[in-house]
Amino acid sequence: MTPSFSELSLPAQTAYAQVLEAAVSAGHMRSVADLSGSFAPKTVRGHRYWYFQYTEPWGRLRQVYVGPDDEAVRALIHRKGGPSAHRSLAPLARAAIALGCAEVLPRHLRVIQRLAEYGFFKAGGVLVGTHAFLAFGNMLGVRWDDASRTQDVDLAHAGRNLAIVLPGGFRVDTPAAIKSLEMGLLPASGLASKGGATYLNPREPEFRLDFLTTLQRGGGEPFEHPQLGIVLQPLKFMEFSLENIQQAVLLSGDREVLVNVPHPARYALHKLLVYGERAGAFAVKANKDLVHAGLLLSRLKENRRWEVDEAWRDLCRRGKGWTERVRRGLDALPSAFPQLGAAEWLTL
């Protein structure tokens, strides 16, 4: 049976667009209403001033100056009792799911949301793997009929190749974020001195977090990113998926979280590359790669073909090793996705 997808209704597509727009806006307009803390007055030389005291996600207590005791500041203090921007998104998230948008497992969203709260995505982190694939369905206005779920949460970062410049004092305490979840996730031992790039619960080994990065010059050994505090596992071809990053929102019940994801076209072609690289014991994962690539390319061919063409031209410029592997994936596509033919629109 050929894997397929169904079109989301126009109301469902509109609902997803609304929750995404609201989540992006909420991220830019974050206020004290979104922080867990309290206002405290101080009197200095007979004048009263207000400060806001809160604890950062990694445990440091901070106090910021708000202003003098005037009407504007008192109005701000009053608004603190109202709903935050993020809490106001709950009805939009529920509506999108009720109309047919896909949602992720609650505990997976909890993990991803905690990483977002600690700044992982603001520091260039990217959600990859099956969770990104589920997000692509909502982004592209479809619901995948292949509703397979994974217990892995795959995350990536460009590592030393990150194009943006982070402030010198910027730091994301990723291990502290994971520990604060109290889900029994521990770093698996690896080649790096401070543990591996995988977190898992020994009592539940199928539930794991994998942190990936691009293959670095000088070898593929895991390394610890100094500003993320996490070990990253380099993978071949990963850099192709970490260019032209997009934003998406994940949904679960009445909760949402804004994340970075690869561009769908690049993700699809990357999966063909990985399919061409896998062999032997990895046959099951290779078939999953092919399904994800075929479903995405089938949808993109319908209404966003130019985006695939652009990504394809970039891939073909990267050398013989790349084109040989992607050809293996292209040759395998027609057996599972006859509608793609011999992928005549992707020529080497």
N, C-alpha and C positions, 0 to 999 in steps of 0.2 A: 504494500500500500504506500502510495506516494505521500510523504509528509506535506502538510498544507497549512493554510491559515484562513481565517475568516475576517471580513471587513468589520471593524467597529462601527457602530452607528454614529451618525453625525453628532448627536448629543454627547456620546461618550468621548469622541475626539475633542469636542469643545470643552468638556469638563476637564480632560487631562491638560489641555492647553491653559485653562484657567488656573489649575492648581500649580502648574509649572511656573506660570508668570507670577502668581502670588508668592510662591516659595522663593523665587529669585528676588522679588521686591523685599520680602521679609528679611532676607539675608543682608541686603544693603541698608535696610532701615531698622536694624536691630537697636533696641533701646533698653533702658533699665527695666522696663516691664518684662523683658525676656530673661532677666537675670534673677537668680535666687539670692536675695540680700535684703538690706534694710537701710533706710535713711537715718542719719544721726546728726543732730545739731551741735554746733560748737559756738561758744561765745568768745570773741576775740576783741579786747578793748571796748567792751560795751556793745559790740555789733554781733548779731546772730548770723551764722552761715550754716549751710547744709552740705553734708557729705554723704556719699553712697558707699556702703561697705558690702563687699561680696567676696566669695571664695572662687578662685579660678578653678577650672576642671582638674588641674593637676595639683590642687591643694593649697596654693599660695593665697593668703588673705590680702586683699587689695582695698584701698580706700581712695575714692576719686572725689575731687571737688565738684559740687553741683552749682552753687551760687549763693547769693545773699538771700535772706529771708524776705522775699518779695512775692508779689502775686503770681508771677510766672513760675517761680520755683514751687510754690505751694500747689499750683495747678498740676505740675509734673508729679508731685508726690501723690496727689489725689488720683491721677491716672494710673499710678503703679498698682492700684487695687483692681484695675480693669483687666480684661484679657490681653495677653501678649499677641504680637503679630503671628507667631507660630501657632498658638492655640486657636486663633481664628481660622486657621486653615483646615481644621478637623472636618467641618461640614463639607468643604470642597473635596477632601479626600474620600469621605464616605460616599458622596454623590458619584465620583468617578468610578469607584469600585462597583457600586450598585448598577451603573449603566454598562458595565462589562469590561472595564480596564483590569488588567492583571495585577495581582498583588503578590508580594513575597511573604515567606513565612515570618510570623511575628518575631521569633527569636533572632532571625537573620537581620531583620530591620533594626532590632535593638542593638546588635553589634555594630552595624554600619552607622547608625545614628550616633552612637557613642564616639566612634572615630571622627565623625563629622564635628561633634561638639568640641573635641580636643584639637580641631584644626587640620586633620589629615588631608582633607580635600582642598582646603585653602593653600596648603603647602605643595600642591601639585599631585596629590594622590588620585588614582583612577580606579574605578570599579570595573573589573573585567570578568570573564567567565560567564556562567549561566545567568547570574543576576543582571549583568549588562544586557544579555540577550533578551531577557524578560522585559527590561526597560525599553529596548528597541521596538518591541511590539507596540507598546503604548505610544512611543514617539512616531511610529510610522502608520498609526491608525489601524492596526490589525491585532488579532488575538491568535497566537500560535496554537494550532490543534495539538501539536506535540507539547503536552503540558508537563514534560519531565522536570523533576526537581533535583537539585543536588544539595548535599550537606556541606559542600565546600563553599567558602566565601573567599573569592580570589580578588586580590588587590594588587595594584602595580604602581610604580613610581619610576620616573626616568632616571633617578639616581644621580650620578655625576654628570649625566648629559642633560639635566634639566635646563631648559632655555631661560626660565624666569630667574630673577635674582631675588633671593630671600633676604630680609633684613638680618644683619649680623647677629642680633640677639634672639631671632625667631627660633623657637624650638617646639616640637610636638613630642610630648612624652607618650609615645604609642604604647609601650609596655604598661604604663600606668592606666591608660584608657582600657586596655584589655583586662587588667587585674580588677579594675573598679566594677566590671560586669559581674564578678563573682560567679562565673560559669565554669570554673575548673579548668580554664584553658591555660596550658603551660607550653613554653617554647620547647620544641623537639630538638634534641642534640643534632648538630650538624658539623660541617667542616669549619665554620667560623668559631672563634674562641668564645663568643658569648651566646652560643646556641644557634639553632638553625632559623630558617626563614618561614617555619611552619609552627603554628600554635594548635594544639589539640588537647582534648580531655582524655586522659588515659582510660577512663571508664566508658567513653563514647568516641572511639577513634575515627568514626566516619564523619564526625563534625569537626571541621578544621578550618583554620585561616591560613592562607598562603600569601606571602608577600613577594612579589616578583619585580624584576627590573630588566633593563636592556643588557645585552652581553657587552662587557667592557673589554677594552684592549688589555691584553696581558693575562687573559684567562677567564674562566667562568665560575670561579669560586665565590660563594656568598660573601657579602661584606656588610658592615654596619654603616648605615647612613648617619652622619654626625648630628644632623638637625632633626631627624625623625626618631632616633634612638631605637631603630629596628633593623634587623638583618634582612637583606634583600637577596633573592635568588635570581641570578641572571639567566635569561632564556634567549635563544636565537630568535631573530626576527621581531622581537617584542617592540623594538623602536618604531616599526611600521604602524602599530596600533596606537602608539602614544603621541602621534602627531595629529593636529587638528581636532583636539579634544572638544567634546560637546557636554552640555549640562542636561541632566534628566532628573526626574523626581521618582523615587520609589514609594509605593503605597502599601499599607497594611492596616486594615481596619480603619480607624480614624486618624492614623498617623502617617506622616510623610517625612522624607528626608531628601535634600538636594545633594546630588553627587555629580562627579565627573565621570563620563564614559567615553570610550573610543567613538570615532565616527563610524556609523554602521557600515559604510562601504569598505572602509579600511579593516574593520573587524572581520567582515566576510572574506576578504581576500587573504587576510592573515590566517584565517582558519584553513583556507586551501593550502597555504604554505605549510602549516603545521601538519595537515593531512599528508602532504608529500614527504614530510620528514619522519613521521611515525612509522613504526614497523613492528612485527612480531607481537609481543605481549601487549602492545598499546593499540591493538586493532579496535577494541571497543571504543576507546576514546577517539580514535581516528574517525569512526563512523559518526560519532556525535559531532565532531568538527565538521564533517561533510554535510550533515543535516542542517546545522546552524548556518553554514555558508550558503547552502542551496535555498533555504527559506528566505534569507535576507536578500540574496541576489534576485530571487523570483519577485519579491515585492519591489525592490529598488528598480528593477528593469521596467516595471509598470509606470512608475511616476517620478523617479529620480535617477534616471540612467546616466545623466551627465556627471553625477557625483562618483559613480563607479568608474566611468571613463577616466576621470581625473586621477583617481587613486590608482587605476590600472597603469596609466602612463608612468606614474611615479615608480611603481613596483618594477616595471620593465626596464627602467633605467638603472636598477641596482645590481645588475650583473647576472652572469650565467647561472650561478648557484640558486639564485632566487627564481629565475624563470624555469629552470628544470623542475624544481619542487612544485611550483604553482601549476605547471603543466600536468603533473600527476593528479592533482586535485581536479583540474578542469576535465581531464579524461574520465574521471570517475563520476562526475556530476550527472550525465545523462541517464545513467542506470537508475538513479534515485529521483531525478527531476527531469523527466522527458521534455517538459515545457521549456527547459533551457537549451534543448538541442545539444549541439556540440559547443555551446557557448561561442557561437560564431561572432558575437559582438565583442568578444575578448580575444583578440588575436595577437600572437607574439611576433 
